[in-house]
Amino acid sequence: MITLAGTIQRVQMGPGTWTLTTADGSTYELHANLPEALQQPGLSVRLQGRLRDDVMTLAMVGPVFEITDYEILCS
């Protein structure tokens, strides 16, 4: 398990995807079934989960991150 902090963004590539952008500029594509509470562009969050190197996506905007727990820091 790893913990990432950053800002939720919506990328309009193909059908669209949700991402997390960290303070150092890294972008992670958030795995399918993102909780509705996190579906807000600009939301500051701390996420716990794991990188999924066994998953490919249409958007391919960064490593795929599967969330197991989250904390909303501010909106």
A tleap script that builds the chain and sets N, CA, C and O, in Angstrom:
source leaprc.protein.ff14SB
mol = sequence {
  NMET ILE THR LEU ALA GLY THR ILE GLN ARG
  VAL GLN MET GLY PRO GLY THR TRP THR LEU
  THR THR ALA ASP GLY SER THR TYR GLU LEU
  HIE ALA ASN LEU PRO GLU ALA LEU GLN GLN
  PRO GLY LEU SER VAL ARG LEU GLN GLY ARG
  LEU ARG ASP ASP VAL MET THR LEU ALA MET
  VAL GLY PRO VAL PHE GLU ILE THR ASP TYR
  GLU ILE LEU CYS CSER
}
set mol.1.N position { 0.840 -1.181 0.000 }
set mol.1.CA position { 0.000 0.000 0.000 }
set mol.1.C position { 0.883 1.241 0.000 }
set mol.1.O position { 1.927 1.294 0.649 }
set mol.2.N position { 0.426 2.231 -0.748 }
set mol.2.CA position { 1.110 3.520 -0.735 }
set mol.2.C position { 0.083 4.620 -0.506 }
set mol.2.O position { -1.115 4.416 -0.707 }
set mol.3.N position { 0.556 5.779 -0.088 }
set mol.3.CA position { -0.300 6.937 0.129 }
set mol.3.C position { 0.140 8.051 -0.804 }
set mol.3.O position { 1.327 8.364 -0.898 }
set mol.4.N position { -0.830 8.649 -1.495 }
set mol.4.CA position { -0.581 9.772 -2.394 }
set mol.4.C position { -1.476 10.931 -1.985 }
set mol.4.O position { -2.608 10.721 -1.550 }
set mol.5.N position { -0.980 12.141 -2.122 }
set mol.5.CA position { -1.789 13.328 -1.868 }
set mol.5.C position { -1.728 14.214 -3.096 }
set mol.5.O position { -0.693 14.310 -3.757 }
set mol.6.N position { -2.848 14.862 -3.397 }
set mol.6.CA position { -2.871 15.742 -4.559 }
set mol.6.C position { -4.266 16.229 -4.862 }
set mol.6.O position { -5.137 16.288 -3.994 }
set mol.7.N position { -4.452 16.579 -6.130 }
set mol.7.CA position { -5.700 17.180 -6.586 }
set mol.7.C position { -6.353 16.300 -7.641 }
set mol.7.O position { -5.702 15.840 -8.579 }
set mol.8.N position { -7.654 16.074 -7.469 }
set mol.8.CA position { -8.439 15.298 -8.433 }
set mol.8.C position { -8.692 16.147 -9.673 }
set mol.8.O position { -9.024 17.327 -9.565 }
set mol.9.N position { -8.534 15.547 -10.850 }
set mol.9.CA position { -8.808 16.232 -12.122 }
set mol.9.C position { -9.607 15.295 -13.023 }
set mol.9.O position { -9.538 14.075 -12.877 }
set mol.10.N position { -10.360 15.867 -13.949 }
set mol.10.CA position { -11.089 15.093 -14.958 }
set mol.10.C position { -10.407 15.333 -16.291 }
set mol.10.O position { -10.265 16.478 -16.721 }
set mol.11.N position { -9.987 14.271 -16.944 }
set mol.11.CA position { -9.329 14.359 -18.247 }
set mol.11.C position { -10.321 13.890 -19.302 }
set mol.11.O position { -10.850 12.782 -19.217 }
set mol.12.N position { -10.569 14.735 -20.294 }
set mol.12.CA position { -11.523 14.411 -21.359 }
set mol.12.C position { -10.804 13.750 -22.530 }
set mol.12.O position { -10.679 14.329 -23.609 }
set mol.13.N position { -10.342 12.544 -22.298 }
set mol.13.CA position { -9.694 11.763 -23.346 }
set mol.13.C position { -10.539 10.510 -23.545 }
set mol.13.O position { -10.767 9.762 -22.593 }
set mol.14.N position { -11.000 10.273 -24.756 }
set mol.14.CA position { -11.897 9.145 -24.992 }
set mol.14.C position { -13.161 9.349 -24.181 }
set mol.14.O position { -13.776 10.413 -24.246 }
set mol.15.N position { -13.555 8.338 -23.414 }
set mol.15.CA position { -14.761 8.467 -22.599 }
set mol.15.C position { -14.532 9.322 -21.354 }
set mol.15.O position { -15.476 9.588 -20.609 }
set mol.16.N position { -13.316 9.748 -21.124 }
set mol.16.CA position { -12.982 10.563 -19.953 }
set mol.16.C position { -12.471 9.689 -18.823 }
set mol.16.O position { -12.834 8.518 -18.718 }
set mol.17.N position { -11.625 10.268 -17.977 }
set mol.17.CA position { -11.070 9.533 -16.842 }
set mol.17.C position { -10.745 10.513 -15.728 }
set mol.17.O position { -10.566 11.708 -15.965 }
set mol.18.N position { -10.672 10.000 -14.533 }
set mol.18.CA position { -10.291 10.793 -13.360 }
set mol.18.C position { -8.826 10.548 -13.052 }
set mol.18.O position { -8.333 9.426 -13.174 }
set mol.19.N position { -8.126 11.616 -12.647 }
set mol.19.CA position { -6.709 11.512 -12.318 }
set mol.19.C position { -6.423 12.183 -10.985 }
set mol.19.O position { -7.238 12.943 -10.463 }
set mol.20.N position { -5.265 11.889 -10.454 }
set mol.20.CA position { -4.725 12.581 -9.293 }
set mol.20.C position { -3.413 13.206 -9.726 }
set mol.20.O position { -2.547 12.517 -10.265 }
set mol.21.N position { -3.256 14.503 -9.497 }
set mol.21.CA position { -2.000 15.196 -9.773 }
set mol.21.C position { -1.376 15.563 -8.435 }
set mol.21.O position { -1.993 16.256 -7.626 }
set mol.22.N position { -0.155 15.100 -8.202 }
set mol.22.CA position { 0.535 15.341 -6.937 }
set mol.22.C position { 1.307 16.656 -6.993 }
set mol.22.O position { 1.439 17.264 -8.056 }
set mol.23.N position { 1.814 17.089 -5.843 }
set mol.23.CA position { 2.545 18.359 -5.747 }
set mol.23.C position { 3.779 18.390 -6.635 }
set mol.23.O position { 4.174 19.460 -7.097 }
set mol.24.N position { 4.399 17.231 -6.886 }
set mol.24.CA position { 5.592 17.209 -7.737 }
set mol.24.C position { 5.258 17.109 -9.228 }
set mol.24.O position { 6.155 16.989 -10.063 }
set mol.25.N position { 3.947 17.162 -9.560 }
set mol.25.CA position { 3.525 17.154 -10.953 }
set mol.25.C position { 3.253 15.779 -11.535 }
set mol.25.O position { 2.913 15.666 -12.713 }
set mol.26.N position { 3.396 14.732 -10.735 }
set mol.26.CA position { 3.102 13.375 -11.212 }
set mol.26.C position { 1.596 13.204 -11.376 }
set mol.26.O position { 0.811 13.730 -10.587 }
set mol.27.N position { 1.203 12.460 -12.413 }
set mol.27.CA position { -0.215 12.200 -12.671 }
set mol.27.C position { -0.460 10.699 -12.597 }
set mol.27.O position { 0.271 9.899 -13.181 }
set mol.28.N position { -1.511 10.340 -11.863 }
set mol.28.CA position { -1.934 8.953 -11.722 }
set mol.28.C position { -3.358 8.841 -12.232 }
set mol.28.O position { -4.204 9.669 -11.896 }
set mol.29.N position { -3.629 7.836 -13.033 }
set mol.29.CA position { -4.995 7.581 -13.485 }
set mol.29.C position { -5.694 6.757 -12.407 }
set mol.29.O position { -5.188 5.716 -11.988 }
set mol.30.N position { -6.848 7.222 -11.965 }
set mol.30.CA position { -7.559 6.548 -10.891 }
set mol.30.C position { -8.382 5.403 -11.453 }
set mol.30.O position { -9.130 5.571 -12.417 }
set mol.31.N position { -8.237 4.256 -10.849 }
set mol.31.CA position { -8.875 3.029 -11.300 }
set mol.31.C position { -10.395 3.183 -11.332 }
set mol.31.O position { -10.954 4.020 -10.625 }
set mol.32.N position { -11.046 2.387 -12.140 }
set mol.32.CA position { -12.501 2.414 -12.327 }
set mol.32.C position { -13.253 2.411 -10.993 }
set mol.32.O position { -12.712 2.043 -9.951 }
set mol.33.N position { -14.500 2.828 -11.062 }
set mol.33.CA position { -15.386 2.871 -9.896 }
set mol.33.C position { -14.921 3.855 -8.828 }
set mol.33.O position { -14.938 3.546 -7.637 }
set mol.34.N position { -14.508 5.042 -9.265 }
set mol.34.CA position { -14.109 6.097 -8.343 }
set mol.34.C position { -15.303 6.478 -7.470 }
set mol.34.O position { -16.384 6.732 -8.001 }
set mol.35.N position { -15.138 6.527 -6.142 }
set mol.35.CA position { -16.252 6.916 -5.284 }
set mol.35.C position { -16.835 8.273 -5.702 }
set mol.35.O position { -16.096 9.187 -6.067 }
set mol.36.N position { -18.145 8.390 -5.646 }
set mol.36.CA position { -18.820 9.624 -6.070 }
set mol.36.C position { -18.306 10.848 -5.313 }
set mol.36.O position { -18.226 11.937 -5.881 }
set mol.37.N position { -17.959 10.680 -4.046 }
set mol.37.CA position { -17.453 11.796 -3.235 }
set mol.37.C position { -16.166 12.388 -3.800 }
set mol.37.O position { -15.843 13.544 -3.529 }
set mol.38.N position { -15.424 11.592 -4.591 }
set mol.38.CA position { -14.160 12.064 -5.163 }
set mol.38.C position { -14.312 12.610 -6.580 }
set mol.38.O position { -13.340 13.105 -7.151 }
set mol.39.N position { -15.488 12.532 -7.146 }
set mol.39.CA position { -15.709 12.969 -8.526 }
set mol.39.C position { -15.960 14.471 -8.602 }
set mol.39.O position { -17.010 14.921 -9.061 }
set mol.40.N position { -14.964 15.240 -8.138 }
set mol.40.CA position { -15.036 16.696 -8.121 }
set mol.40.C position { -13.687 17.268 -8.544 }
set mol.40.O position { -12.730 17.207 -7.772 }
set mol.41.N position { -13.590 17.821 -9.748 }
set mol.41.CA position { -12.323 18.421 -10.181 }
set mol.41.C position { -11.867 19.504 -9.190 }
set mol.41.O position { -12.662 20.330 -8.740 }
set mol.42.N position { -10.586 19.478 -8.870 }
set mol.42.CA position { -10.019 20.470 -7.959 }
set mol.42.C position { -10.031 20.054 -6.500 }
set mol.42.O position { -9.523 20.782 -5.647 }
set mol.43.N position { -10.600 18.899 -6.198 }
set mol.43.CA position { -10.690 18.409 -4.823 }
set mol.43.C position { -9.310 17.980 -4.336 }
set mol.43.O position { -8.607 17.241 -5.026 }
set mol.44.N position { -8.928 18.437 -3.163 }
set mol.44.CA position { -7.649 18.073 -2.561 }
set mol.44.C position { -7.870 16.850 -1.674 }
set mol.44.O position { -8.729 16.858 -0.793 }
set mol.45.N position { -7.082 15.794 -1.918 }
set mol.45.CA position { -7.304 14.514 -1.231 }
set mol.45.C position { -6.004 13.833 -0.841 }
set mol.45.O position { -4.926 14.163 -1.336 }
set mol.46.N position { -6.141 12.876 0.061 }
set mol.46.CA position { -5.063 11.933 0.379 }
set mol.46.C position { -5.649 10.558 0.101 }
set mol.46.O position { -6.698 10.207 0.641 }
set mol.47.N position { -4.979 9.782 -0.737 }
set mol.47.CA position { -5.473 8.473 -1.143 }
set mol.47.C position { -4.527 7.383 -0.687 }
set mol.47.O position { -3.308 7.550 -0.711 }
set mol.48.N position { -5.096 6.274 -0.275 }
set mol.48.CA position { -4.297 5.099 0.033 }
set mol.48.C position { -4.710 4.008 -0.948 }
set mol.48.O position { -5.888 3.872 -1.276 }
set mol.49.N position { -3.749 3.244 -1.406 }
set mol.49.CA position { -4.065 2.181 -2.356 }
set mol.49.C position { -2.817 1.556 -2.922 }
set mol.49.O position { -1.763 1.512 -2.287 }
set mol.50.N position { -2.971 1.064 -4.161 }
set mol.50.CA position { -1.833 0.383 -4.793 }
set mol.50.C position { -1.793 0.695 -6.278 }
set mol.50.O position { -2.818 0.952 -6.909 }
set mol.51.N position { -0.591 0.667 -6.813 }
set mol.51.CA position { -0.406 0.832 -8.250 }
set mol.51.C position { -0.765 -0.481 -8.933 }
set mol.51.O position { -0.425 -1.561 -8.449 }
set mol.52.N position { -1.454 -0.373 -10.058 }
set mol.52.CA position { -1.888 -1.550 -10.811 }
set mol.52.C position { -1.128 -1.617 -12.126 }
set mol.52.O position { -1.538 -1.010 -13.115 }
set mol.53.N position { -0.039 -2.342 -12.141 }
set mol.53.CA position { 0.730 -2.489 -13.377 }
set mol.53.C position { 0.164 -3.594 -14.265 }
set mol.53.O position { 0.686 -3.855 -15.349 }
set mol.54.N position { -0.907 -4.242 -13.802 }
set mol.54.CA position { -1.557 -5.292 -14.582 }
set mol.54.C position { -2.797 -4.783 -15.319 }
set mol.54.O position { -3.546 -5.572 -15.895 }
set mol.55.N position { -3.015 -3.453 -15.300 }
set mol.55.CA position { -4.208 -2.854 -15.907 }
set mol.55.C position { -3.788 -1.866 -16.993 }
set mol.55.O position { -2.888 -1.051 -16.790 }
set mol.56.N position { -4.451 -1.947 -18.152 }
set mol.56.CA position { -4.239 -0.974 -19.228 }
set mol.56.C position { -5.537 -0.189 -19.406 }
set mol.56.O position { -6.626 -0.713 -19.170 }
set mol.57.N position { -5.410 1.072 -19.825 }
set mol.57.CA position { -6.589 1.903 -20.019 }
set mol.57.C position { -6.528 2.576 -21.385 }
set mol.57.O position { -5.487 2.581 -22.042 }
set mol.58.N position { -7.649 3.137 -21.800 }
set mol.58.CA position { -7.689 3.877 -23.066 }
set mol.58.C position { -6.962 5.211 -22.962 }
set mol.58.O position { -6.307 5.634 -23.915 }
set mol.59.N position { -7.069 5.877 -21.819 }
set mol.59.CA position { -6.479 7.210 -21.663 }
set mol.59.C position { -4.957 7.158 -21.537 }
set mol.59.O position { -4.265 8.001 -22.107 }
set mol.60.N position { -4.433 6.192 -20.805 }
set mol.60.CA position { -2.994 6.042 -20.590 }
set mol.60.C position { -2.319 7.369 -20.233 }
set mol.60.O position { -1.351 7.767 -20.881 }
set mol.61.N position { -2.826 8.051 -19.206 }
set mol.61.CA position { -2.274 9.340 -18.796 }
set mol.61.C position { -1.295 9.227 -17.630 }
set mol.61.O position { -0.717 10.228 -17.207 }
set mol.62.N position { -1.109 8.038 -17.119 }
set mol.62.CA position { -0.181 7.822 -16.020 }
set mol.62.C position { -0.411 6.450 -15.420 }
set mol.62.O position { -1.305 5.724 -15.854 }
set mol.63.N position { 0.391 6.085 -14.419 }
set mol.63.CA position { 0.200 4.798 -13.759 }
set mol.63.C position { -1.219 4.709 -13.192 }
set mol.63.O position { -1.783 5.710 -12.751 }
set mol.64.N position { -1.785 3.505 -13.210 }
set mol.64.CA position { -3.137 3.303 -12.691 }
set mol.64.C position { -3.052 3.058 -11.182 }
set mol.64.O position { -2.294 2.208 -10.714 }
set mol.65.N position { -3.850 3.828 -10.438 }
set mol.65.CA position { -3.860 3.744 -8.980 }
set mol.65.C position { -5.231 3.276 -8.516 }
set mol.65.O position { -6.243 3.901 -8.835 }
set mol.66.N position { -5.268 2.177 -7.764 }
set mol.66.CA position { -6.512 1.640 -7.216 }
set mol.66.C position { -6.648 2.104 -5.765 }
set mol.66.O position { -5.785 1.822 -4.933 }
set mol.67.N position { -7.724 2.810 -5.472 }
set mol.67.CA position { -7.947 3.398 -4.153 }
set mol.67.C position { -8.553 2.366 -3.206 }
set mol.67.O position { -9.520 1.686 -3.550 }
set mol.68.N position { -7.971 2.256 -2.004 }
set mol.68.CA position { -8.560 1.415 -0.968 }
set mol.68.C position { -9.147 2.260 0.157 }
set mol.68.O position { -10.042 1.803 0.867 }
set mol.69.N position { -8.655 3.489 0.329 }
set mol.69.CA position { -9.174 4.396 1.360 }
set mol.69.C position { -8.828 5.819 0.931 }
set mol.69.O position { -7.870 6.037 0.189 }
set mol.70.N position { -9.609 6.777 1.399 }
set mol.70.CA position { -9.348 8.165 1.025 }
set mol.70.C position { -9.750 9.122 2.130 }
set mol.70.O position { -10.559 8.801 3.000 }
set mol.71.N position { -9.155 10.323 2.068 }
set mol.71.CA position { -9.486 11.415 2.967 }
set mol.71.C position { -9.584 12.680 2.127 }
set mol.71.O position { -8.656 13.007 1.388 }
set mol.72.N position { -10.693 13.390 2.233 }
set mol.72.CA position { -10.861 14.658 1.542 }
set mol.72.C position { -10.232 15.728 2.414 }
set mol.72.O position { -10.610 15.894 3.573 }
set mol.73.N position { -9.260 16.463 1.852 }
set mol.73.CA position { -8.553 17.490 2.612 }
set mol.73.C position { -9.280 18.832 2.518 }
set mol.73.O position { -9.428 19.523 3.525 }
set mol.74.N position { -9.731 19.204 1.329 }
set mol.74.CA position { -10.541 20.408 1.141 }
set mol.74.C position { -11.072 20.406 -0.289 }
set mol.74.O position { -10.530 19.729 -1.162 }
set mol.75.N position { -12.144 21.176 -0.518 }
set mol.75.CA position { -12.726 21.211 -1.865 }
set mol.75.C position { -12.551 22.575 -2.497 }
set mol.75.O position { -12.980 22.789 -3.631 }
savepdb mol mol.pdb
quit
